[in-house]
Each structure stands twice: as C-alpha cells, then as structure tokens.
Amino acid sequence: MGGKPIPCGSALPMAGNWYLEHVKFYVSDLRDQNNNPLPFAVNNWQTEQSALISMEWNECVNASEQMGHHRLQLNPGLDLSAVEQLSFSLGLPYTTNHQDPLSQPSPLNLSSMFWTWQTGHKFMRLQLKSVSDSWAFHLGSTGCDSASKVRPPEQPCQSPNLFEVSLKRPKGQASTLVLHLDRLMAGITPARQNSCTFHPGETTSCDRLLENLGGAVFEWR
C-alpha cells in the first residue's frame, strides 16, 4: 500500500489496526501483445490456462510456504524477453466458471473459492480483519440464470464481472505482478457493513470496488 509492499503479518497502514486475512484471485488467459497465449506451468495452483494467487494470514503465523501460492509460473521454455505487453483476465471464463468443481483440477476445485454452479467461482477473495471488525470483497459473476443454484447457466451471466487487464512492459527485466491494495480500496472505509459479497444492500461498496478494478490496480514490474 502506498507504493510499498505489505510485510507478512504486519498491520495495514490504515486507521483501525487492520490485517490481511485472505488475498486470493484467479488469473486466466495470459497473452502477449500479439494475442499469443502464454500457458502456465501445471501444478496444484495452476492449469495451463488459469492460476490462483493465494495468501493467507495462517501463512504468517505458521511460516509455511506450502499454504499459499505467490508466484505465477509459466510453462518451461517460455521467454518473456520479447513480450512488450502482458494481458490477462481477472477471473475465469464462462466455459470454466460453471463446471462441477468436484471434477475440476486444482486450483479450480477449492470450495473456499466457489459459490454455486449457478454463479460459479469467486474470482477474487479479499478479507481484512481487526480486533473488533471485519471486511470482505468477494468478486464473481452475477445475474446468472439457471433452473436452480445447483444448475449451471446455459448462457453467460448478465454481469460476468470478468476484468481484462493489459500491462505495458516496463524497462528492464520485469518479472513481478503487483496488486495495489490501496488503489483497489480507494474510497472504501473497511467495516463489516461496507463489505461487498454481492448480497442485497451492498450496492454502494460493490459499485465503487468494480469501478476501482477498472483502473490501474495491477502493475508489471
């Protein structure tokens, strides 16, 4: 925040002594300036087309590198030196989003990142906590029409909430994807009543967060 990294387990530079509890988000359809796909290496946190970035409070407490995934790993042999622009989707495409999570490969089978077959996955799960309060932002598709919550929609949702990100390559050997938490939360005062999980009554905070996501929330360094 404020252009500086947040040390694991440290309080956020905002009033109220807030800490990060979860930061998780899906990245998919990684491409270069010519729209050529850049496939991910396949592991427990990535398929060829999608990856889950994940950090949890428990990682800081238990100091376990096995509890999260902080690095996008590309298919071995890919060279980014000629890549002038990096593009990706924040979230998962319609064809992937509403499949049965029990039959999907990791990390598309995590119950903590799934709502229902009707709405699909949580594209981003950001949660803060303090001693006396909490705040959450769960991003996903809305306006999804199907016979029931356990049935996938036959058409894309009215509001897919799938954000396209394009980043110019900076000078030097850029290799770090940065999420600017302060830019994402601009205009938001963290408190339970200001959460956005797309439930009734959360319109104001959700509208602001969706607007912020359309800005320069990500940076390639």
C-alpha contacts under 8 A as a table, 3 or more apart, distances in Angstrom:
res1	aa1	res2	aa2	distance
1	M	4	K	5.31
1	M	5	P	6.31
1	M	6	I	6.70
1	M	12	L	7.82
1	M	13	P	7.28
1	M	180	H	6.25
1	M	181	L	5.83
1	M	182	D	5.15
2	G	182	D	6.61
3	G	180	H	7.49
6	I	10	S	6.92
6	I	12	L	7.18
7	P	10	S	5.56
8	C	57	W	7.93
8	C	60	C	5.66
9	G	19	Y	7.16
9	G	20	L	7.57
9	G	57	W	6.73
9	G	60	C	5.33
9	G	61	V	7.44
10	S	19	Y	6.78
11	A	17	N	5.90
11	A	18	W	5.64
11	A	19	Y	5.01
11	A	20	L	7.86
12	L	17	N	6.76
12	L	18	W	5.53
12	L	19	Y	5.71
12	L	20	L	7.57
13	P	17	N	7.92
14	M	17	N	6.83
14	M	18	W	7.00
15	A	18	W	7.45
16	G	130	S	6.99
17	N	130	S	5.98
17	N	131	V	7.78
18	W	128	L	6.39
18	W	129	K	5.57
18	W	130	S	4.68
18	W	131	V	7.98
19	Y	128	L	5.54
19	Y	129	K	5.43
19	Y	130	S	6.24
20	L	23	V	7.21
20	L	56	E	7.54
20	L	57	W	6.42
20	L	126	L	7.96
20	L	127	Q	6.29
20	L	128	L	4.66
20	L	129	K	6.52
21	E	56	E	5.64
21	E	57	W	4.73
21	E	126	L	7.66
21	E	127	Q	5.32
21	E	128	L	5.20
21	E	129	K	6.31
22	H	54	S	7.57
22	H	55	M	5.92
22	H	56	E	4.67
22	H	57	W	6.41
22	H	125	R	6.71
22	H	126	L	5.37
22	H	127	Q	5.02
22	H	128	L	7.07
23	V	53	I	7.79
23	V	54	S	5.82
23	V	55	M	5.21
23	V	56	E	6.49
23	V	124	M	7.61
23	V	125	R	5.90
23	V	126	L	4.70
23	V	127	Q	6.70
24	K	52	L	6.82
24	K	53	I	5.43
24	K	54	S	4.34
24	K	55	M	6.29
24	K	124	M	5.55
24	K	125	R	5.05
24	K	126	L	6.38
25	F	52	L	5.67
25	F	53	I	5.44
25	F	54	S	6.78
25	F	90	L	7.31
25	F	91	G	7.14
25	F	122	K	7.92
25	F	123	F	5.50
25	F	124	M	4.09
25	F	125	R	6.25
26	Y	50	S	6.80
26	Y	51	A	5.61
26	Y	52	L	4.51
26	Y	53	I	6.38
26	Y	90	L	5.97
26	Y	91	G	4.98
26	Y	92	L	6.78
26	Y	123	F	5.46
26	Y	124	M	6.55
27	V	30	L	7.60
27	V	50	S	5.57
27	V	51	A	5.25
27	V	52	L	6.36
27	V	53	I	7.68
27	V	88	F	6.60
27	V	89	S	5.76
27	V	90	L	5.00
27	V	91	G	5.74
27	V	92	L	7.26
28	S	49	Q	5.53
28	S	50	S	4.11
28	S	51	A	6.35
28	S	88	F	5.87
28	S	89	S	5.17
28	S	90	L	6.61
28	S	91	G	6.47
28	S	92	L	6.08
28	S	93	P	7.78
29	D	37	P	6.93
29	D	38	L	7.74
29	D	39	P	8.00
29	D	49	Q	5.55
29	D	50	S	6.61
29	D	87	S	7.86
29	D	88	F	5.29
29	D	89	S	5.99
30	L	37	P	5.90
30	L	38	L	5.33
30	L	39	P	6.89
30	L	49	Q	7.29
30	L	86	L	7.16
30	L	87	S	5.71
30	L	88	F	4.43
30	L	89	S	7.23
31	R	34	N	7.67
31	R	35	N	5.23
31	R	36	N	5.28
31	R	37	P	4.44
31	R	38	L	5.25
31	R	86	L	5.98
31	R	87	S	5.12
31	R	88	F	6.24
32	D	35	N	5.20
32	D	36	N	5.43
32	D	37	P	6.68
32	D	38	L	6.98
32	D	83	V	5.89
32	D	84	E	7.16
32	D	85	Q	5.56
32	D	86	L	5.06
32	D	87	S	6.22
33	Q	36	N	7.35
33	Q	83	V	6.76
33	Q	84	E	6.14
33	Q	85	Q	4.81
33	Q	86	L	6.55
33	Q	87	S	7.52
38	L	74	L	7.14
38	L	75	N	7.62
38	L	78	L	7.59
39	P	48	E	4.95
39	P	49	Q	5.90
39	P	74	L	6.09
39	P	75	N	5.63
40	F	46	Q	6.63
40	F	47	T	6.46
40	F	48	E	4.60
40	F	49	Q	6.35
40	F	50	S	7.13
40	F	51	A	7.43
40	F	72	L	7.45
40	F	73	Q	5.85
40	F	74	L	4.12
40	F	75	N	4.83
41	A	46	Q	6.69
41	A	47	T	6.95
41	A	48	E	6.12
41	A	73	Q	5.60
41	A	74	L	4.91
41	A	75	N	4.12
41	A	76	P	6.77
42	V	45	W	7.64
42	V	46	Q	5.22
42	V	47	T	4.87
42	V	48	E	5.81
42	V	75	N	7.61
43	N	46	Q	5.20
43	N	47	T	6.73
43	N	106	S	7.78
44	N	47	T	7.99
44	N	106	S	5.25
44	N	107	P	6.05
45	W	51	A	5.90
45	W	52	L	5.67
45	W	53	I	7.73
45	W	69	H	6.80
45	W	106	S	6.14
45	W	107	P	4.97
46	Q	49	Q	7.70
46	Q	50	S	5.76
46	Q	51	A	4.21
46	Q	52	L	6.43
46	Q	106	S	6.94
46	Q	107	P	6.18
47	T	50	S	5.24
47	T	51	A	6.29
47	T	105	P	7.50
47	T	106	S	7.46
47	T	107	P	7.60
48	E	75	N	7.84
50	S	92	L	7.46
51	A	72	L	7.15
51	A	107	P	7.21
52	L	69	H	7.24
52	L	107	P	6.46
53	I	68	G	7.64
53	I	69	H	5.39
53	I	70	H	5.54
53	I	71	R	7.08
53	I	72	L	7.54
54	S	68	G	5.10
54	S	69	H	5.00
54	S	70	H	6.16
55	M	59	E	7.15
55	M	67	M	7.68
55	M	68	G	5.18
55	M	69	H	6.64
55	M	70	H	6.91
56	E	59	E	5.52
56	E	60	C	7.51
56	E	67	M	7.54
56	E	68	G	6.89
57	W	60	C	5.58
57	W	61	V	6.70
58	N	61	V	4.91
58	N	62	N	5.87
58	N	63	A	7.75
58	N	67	M	7.81
59	E	62	N	5.30
59	E	63	A	5.12
59	E	64	S	5.40
59	E	65	E	6.98
59	E	67	M	6.05
59	E	68	G	7.21
60	C	63	A	5.06
60	C	64	S	7.54
64	S	67	M	5.86
65	E	68	G	6.25
65	E	69	H	7.92
66	Q	69	H	7.79
74	L	78	L	6.73
75	N	78	L	5.96
79	D	82	A	7.16
80	L	83	V	5.08
81	S	173	Q	7.32
83	V	86	L	7.04
83	V	169	R	7.20
84	E	168	K	6.09
84	E	169	R	5.00
85	Q	166	S	6.79
85	Q	167	L	5.56
85	Q	168	K	4.46
85	Q	169	R	5.35
86	L	166	S	5.70
86	L	167	L	5.15
86	L	168	K	6.44
86	L	169	R	7.07
87	S	164	E	7.30
87	S	165	V	5.47
87	S	166	S	4.23
87	S	167	L	6.23
88	F	164	E	5.99
88	F	165	V	5.40
88	F	166	S	6.68
89	S	92	L	7.19
89	S	162	L	6.52
89	S	163	F	5.56
89	S	164	E	4.59
89	S	165	V	6.03
90	L	123	F	6.84
90	L	162	L	5.95
90	L	163	F	5.08
90	L	164	E	6.33
90	L	165	V	7.19
91	G	122	K	7.84
91	G	123	F	4.44
91	G	124	M	7.26
91	G	140	G	7.60
91	G	161	N	7.93
91	G	162	L	5.45
91	G	163	F	6.97
92	L	96	T	6.29
92	L	97	N	5.51
92	L	121	H	7.72
92	L	123	F	6.76
92	L	162	L	7.03
93	P	96	T	5.50
93	P	97	N	5.83
93	P	162	L	7.47
94	Y	97	N	5.05
94	Y	98	H	6.68
94	Y	156	P	6.11
94	Y	160	P	7.91
95	T	98	H	6.75
95	T	99	Q	7.44
96	T	99	Q	5.82
97	N	120	G	5.11
97	N	121	H	5.89
98	H	117	W	5.21
98	H	118	Q	6.67
98	H	119	T	6.97
98	H	120	G	4.70
98	H	121	H	7.37
98	H	152	P	5.54
98	H	153	P	7.52
99	Q	104	Q	7.36
99	Q	117	W	6.79
99	Q	120	G	7.65
99	Q	152	P	7.25
100	D	103	S	5.66
100	D	104	Q	6.51
100	D	117	W	6.83
101	P	104	Q	4.98
101	P	105	P	7.99
101	P	108	L	6.21
101	P	109	N	4.50
101	P	110	L	7.33
101	P	111	S	7.78
101	P	114	F	7.83
102	L	109	N	5.80
103	S	109	N	7.35
104	Q	108	L	5.71
104	Q	109	N	5.52
105	P	108	L	5.73
105	P	109	N	6.14
106	S	109	N	5.36
106	S	110	L	7.20
107	P	110	L	6.08
109	N	114	F	7.99
110	L	113	M	5.55
110	L	114	F	6.73
111	S	114	F	5.15
111	S	115	W	7.84
113	M	121	H	5.64
113	M	122	K	4.94
113	M	123	F	7.41
113	M	124	M	8.00
113	M	125	R	7.35
114	F	120	G	6.01
114	F	121	H	4.11
114	F	122	K	5.45
115	W	119	T	6.29
115	W	120	G	5.65
115	W	121	H	5.65
115	W	122	K	6.55
116	T	119	T	5.42
116	T	120	G	5.31
116	T	121	H	7.38
116	T	149	K	5.86
116	T	150	V	6.24
117	W	120	G	5.04
117	W	149	K	6.05
117	W	150	V	5.08
117	W	151	R	5.50
117	W	152	P	4.94
117	W	153	P	7.99
118	Q	144	C	6.12
118	Q	145	D	7.06
118	Q	146	S	6.24
118	Q	148	S	6.96
118	Q	149	K	4.80
118	Q	150	V	6.07
118	Q	151	R	5.49
118	Q	152	P	4.59
118	Q	153	P	5.86
119	T	140	G	7.36
119	T	141	S	5.86
119	T	142	T	6.35
119	T	143	G	7.94
119	T	144	C	5.78
119	T	149	K	7.55
119	T	152	P	7.60
119	T	157	C	7.92
120	G	140	G	7.37
120	G	141	S	7.09
120	G	152	P	7.93
121	H	140	G	6.28
121	H	141	S	7.86
122	K	125	R	6.51
122	K	138	H	6.10
122	K	139	L	5.50
122	K	140	G	4.76
122	K	141	S	7.93
123	F	138	H	7.38
123	F	139	L	5.31
123	F	140	G	5.17
124	M	137	F	7.44
124	M	138	H	5.65
124	M	139	L	4.98
124	M	140	G	7.19
125	R	136	A	7.46
125	R	137	F	5.90
125	R	138	H	4.67
125	R	139	L	6.58
126	L	136	A	5.72
126	L	137	F	5.09
126	L	138	H	6.45
127	Q	134	S	7.42
127	Q	135	W	5.71
127	Q	136	A	4.34
127	Q	137	F	6.34
128	L	134	S	5.70
128	L	135	W	5.14
128	L	136	A	6.36
128	L	190	P	7.87
129	K	132	S	7.89
129	K	133	D	5.98
129	K	134	S	4.30
129	K	135	W	6.35
130	S	133	D	5.20
130	S	134	S	6.09
133	D	191	A	6.28
133	D	192	R	6.35
134	S	190	P	7.42
134	S	191	A	5.82
134	S	192	R	5.20
135	W	190	P	5.57
135	W	191	A	5.17
135	W	192	R	4.88
135	W	193	Q	7.83
135	W	194	N	6.96
135	W	195	S	5.23
136	A	192	R	7.45
136	A	195	S	4.90
136	A	196	C	6.13
136	A	197	T	6.93
137	F	195	S	5.94
137	F	196	C	4.75
137	F	197	T	5.62
138	H	196	C	6.32
138	H	197	T	4.74
138	H	198	F	7.48
139	L	161	N	7.47
139	L	196	C	7.95
139	L	197	T	6.82
139	L	198	F	7.78
140	G	160	P	7.22
140	G	161	N	6.10
140	G	162	L	7.76
141	S	144	C	7.15
141	S	157	C	6.43
141	S	158	Q	7.99
141	S	159	S	5.78
141	S	160	P	4.39
141	S	161	N	5.28
141	S	162	L	7.47
142	T	157	C	6.16
142	T	158	Q	6.50
142	T	159	S	5.17
142	T	160	P	6.32
142	T	161	N	7.48
142	T	198	F	7.81
143	G	157	C	5.30
143	G	158	Q	4.72
143	G	159	S	5.80
144	C	153	P	6.24
144	C	156	P	7.10
144	C	157	C	4.25
144	C	158	Q	6.20
144	C	159	S	7.81
145	D	153	P	5.41
145	D	154	E	7.76
145	D	155	Q	7.67
145	D	157	C	6.84
146	S	149	K	7.14
146	S	151	R	5.96
146	S	152	P	6.09
146	S	153	P	4.62
146	S	154	E	7.07
147	A	151	R	6.18
147	A	153	P	7.95
148	S	151	R	5.36
149	K	152	P	7.59
153	P	156	P	6.91
153	P	157	C	7.44
156	P	160	P	6.98
157	C	160	P	5.31
163	F	213	L	7.51
163	F	214	G	7.38
165	V	218	F	7.77
167	L	218	F	7.97
167	L	219	E	6.76
167	L	220	W	6.38
168	K	220	W	7.44
169	R	174	A	6.91
169	R	220	W	6.70
169	R	221	R	7.79
170	P	173	Q	7.98
170	P	174	A	6.53
170	P	220	W	7.11
170	P	221	R	6.53
171	K	174	A	7.27
174	A	220	W	6.58
174	A	221	R	4.74
175	S	220	W	7.17
175	S	221	R	6.07
176	T	220	W	5.77
176	T	221	R	4.99
177	L	218	F	6.95
177	L	219	E	5.88
177	L	220	W	4.82
177	L	221	R	6.35
178	V	218	F	5.51
178	V	219	E	5.03
178	V	220	W	6.24
178	V	221	R	7.23
179	L	217	V	5.93
179	L	218	F	4.81
179	L	219	E	6.71
180	H	183	R	5.44
180	H	184	L	6.45
180	H	217	V	5.22
180	H	218	F	6.15
180	H	219	E	7.71
181	L	184	L	5.09
181	L	185	M	6.18
181	L	217	V	7.40
182	D	185	M	5.16
182	D	186	A	5.89
183	R	186	A	5.11
183	R	212	N	6.82
183	R	216	A	7.45
183	R	217	V	5.72
184	L	209	L	6.46
184	L	212	N	5.36
184	L	213	L	6.18
184	L	217	V	5.87
185	M	188	I	5.30
185	M	189	T	7.99
185	M	209	L	6.69
185	M	212	N	7.38
186	A	212	N	7.13
187	G	208	R	7.33
188	I	194	N	7.40
188	I	205	S	6.94
188	I	208	R	7.69
188	I	209	L	7.97
189	T	194	N	6.98
190	P	194	N	6.23
190	P	195	S	7.38
191	A	194	N	5.27
191	A	195	S	6.72
192	R	195	S	5.47
194	N	202	E	7.03
194	N	205	S	5.87
195	S	202	E	6.87
195	S	205	S	6.71
195	S	206	C	7.89
196	C	199	H	7.31
196	C	202	E	5.67
196	C	203	T	7.82
196	C	205	S	5.99
196	C	206	C	5.17
197	T	202	E	7.48
197	T	206	C	7.81
198	F	202	E	6.32
198	F	203	T	7.57
198	F	206	C	6.99
199	H	202	E	6.05
200	P	203	T	7.27
201	G	204	T	7.97
202	E	205	S	5.79
202	E	206	C	6.04
203	T	206	C	5.16
203	T	207	D	5.88
204	T	207	D	5.31
204	T	208	R	6.36
205	S	208	R	5.21
205	S	209	L	6.22
206	C	209	L	5.16
206	C	210	L	6.08
207	D	210	L	5.24
207	D	211	E	6.14
208	R	211	E	5.07
208	R	212	N	6.18
209	L	212	N	4.96
209	L	213	L	6.21
210	L	213	L	5.09
210	L	214	G	6.66
211	E	214	G	5.33
211	E	215	G	7.19
212	N	215	G	5.35
212	N	216	A	7.94
212	N	217	V	7.24
213	L	216	A	7.40
213	L	217	V	6.08
214	G	217	V	7.65
216	A	219	E	7.09
